[in-house]
């Protein structure tokens, strides 16, 4: 029975044809039956895409019966869709056209190549039919765009695709000219953009017509903001249809000429004459003819006709749209290399940013207050567009912007001092951030002061809070005074509890005025991101005076962000669709900047407080904050637990060559470090230990290798000649003559018998045993040698090793060799111990830099 013909699970291939047949029978109407619920069409499309019902993805494991059933179901689907498309009912035609576009996207390659010609003719007929309603024509534009986009993915069908794409251009241009619906215009623009990107050569013979149709809409300024953005995007893509440098340059120049005409009318009497003349001189170079106006005679007639209507309509929308098109021209990928007129574009940016609505004295009699009011109301949008253009210039040119870096720095520095609107300041911070990252430390040296001063001003203006940086003008507080006293010495108790101790007064305990304006959260986030970029690029420059201010400010902002509650949503004036900034976003931005501060400093002054903040943020499981704090803790692991090769305390004194010394150091290092997690030595390939120590000597201390070479050479020379032991008086005299720096000198021990020779061996580190061919017992000599060993021992060896030598000297007759003296030299060179270490095992901790030469006495 079919009702109980079950399948395996939701991944079983048998489900696909059955589910597709159910959709056809239950949701798709027929010619005789009306469309019961058009809203259910979205459910049909969702099920088709989720389960890939039209893919016909055949594998070797599938049975032929299943393959045949699936193919029959897809064929039934296509037949029903084409039947709906041929219906006279508008809603059924709309459903059939829409589902045919989905079919073009979801069907397999073989079925598409077999059927795309028939499908294209059906859609083109609907596109050319003037009787169809707007909704049907919009659906036809969307489906034909899907078909052409899919067709461009088949290289063998490029020629046929270009021939088919040419047939679409004229109907689409007619839709742009005749219809008055923005939905139809938007659909037509979408088709043109698809033609330019998929089949660019189909637009070449209609290039001027397409440019004119777009220019009419742009200049008229009668469209919505979203529609104007789509028109600007299509205009920026248009040079791709030709694909040469001249088309790109001419398009950019014609747009700039139109912008110049609009600004001349808008800024009359508000700007300086010199900058207008400079822009005009760069726009059309002497001896060259200007290009034809944008859109030809049609756009010129539209721009010049009906001046009364044009004066009532705002020219700001057209200027901002044209500048947006310039930004897209700069940032979109292009087939060939082009020359960007950077100087011309920078002058345009400066020309707009320097106009703030103030009237010169000579313009006061010629401009009414209402005119000034209208201009000032439009200036923020123009300034935002200018900053967008500056951002596009930086992204397009990159390091090639270096010859113009001084002009950009001067412009940003000057504009930072005048702009006050939060949205504009956010954009300026964004431009500074991109500049710092793209141009590196050189730009950071020029912009650091402006970025830091403005960021401190925006981040310190917090209402009814005590923060760690003074407000506004009092930013020059000494960092030493702000730093907690517990951090001024190396060996003291941890400062992890400082967050709880300073809850009332902030981490740094500096109180500011309580009546301050509240900077929006989005502005504070932009300031923190700019500081993060500055620290990333130039944080390692220790000589910068702003570093201490930034460090103390960031730890304060990060600490306060954990005490702030949820923030009310902000309304973005210029981009209302963007998500509003919240206190969580501010907290994340503060911690990002704090992490950059820690990683760029050799000794972060507030590392313990920052680690506590990251630990607390990590506990908020399932949030972006917890994810970042976990990443920050991992990144800071190198600062918390630095991993380095341990220093070797001593070497067995039985080595008479530098080669043997290397093996001794190798064995010492391996015995301490090359163990498994259970304490057993690790198996190593032959020669690996020697290579480890060789690399350690090569990278660690060249002075040590030189000392070993010199002293082992002396050891060889002294071992070749028999030497007598001196008398007790001479030994006593020599021990008295030893200076405090005796650890750096070689102490030679000689035997009393000139004919006897000594052989040195050692079974334990730090202990020497003398074996004589003819032992000469001498109590006086032994006592004197022990005294000398005590002097050497007290000055070179640790306290516990000195005790071991006392026990060894009671039972044996040690003789101090040049190898042991070499250990003394290495110990002094490497550790700087003094003779008085036995009496002062813990040196006094003093204030100062632990790495400086005078840090320990």
ABEGO torsion letter per residue (X at the ends): XAAABBBABAABAAAAAAAAAAAAAAABBBAABBBABAAAAAAAAAAAAAAGAAAGBBBAABBAAAAAAAAAAAAAAAAAAAAAAABABAAAAAAAAAAAAAAAAABBAAAAAAAAAAAAAAAAAAAABAABBAAAAAAAAAAAAAAAAAAAABAAAAAAAAAAAAAAAAAAAAAAAABABAAAAAAAAAAAAAAAAABAAAAAAAAAAAAAAAAAAAAAGABBAAAAAAAAAAAAAAAAAAGBAAAAAAAAAAAAAAAAAAAAAAABGABBAAAAAAAAAAABBBGBBBBBBBGEAAAAAAAABGAAAAAABBAAAAAAAAAAAAAAAAABBBABBBBBBAAAAAAAAAAAAABAGBBBAAAAAABBAAAAAAAAAAAAAAAAAAAAAAAAAAAAAEAAAAAAAAAAAAAAAAAAAABABAAAAAAAAAAAAAAAAAAEAAAAAAAAAAAAAAAAAAAABBBGBBBABBBEAAAABBAAAABBAAAABABBBBAAAAAAAAAAAEAAGBBBBABBBBBBAAAAAAAAAAAAAAAAAAAABAABAAAAAAAAAAAAAAAAAAABBBBBBBBBAABAABBBBBAAAAAAAAAAAAAAAAAABABBAAAAAAAAAAAAAAABBGBAAAAAAAAAAAAAAAAABBBBBBBBABBBAABABAAAAAAAAAAAAAAAABBBAAGBBBBBBBGAAAAAAAAAAAAABAAAAAAAAAAAAAAAAAAABBBBBBBAAAAAAAAAABBAAAAABBBBBBBABAABBBBBBBABBGBBBBBBABBBBBAAAAAAAAAAAAAAAAAABBAAAAAAAAAAAAABBBBBBAAAAAAAAAAAAAAGBBAAAAABABBBBBBEBAABAAABX
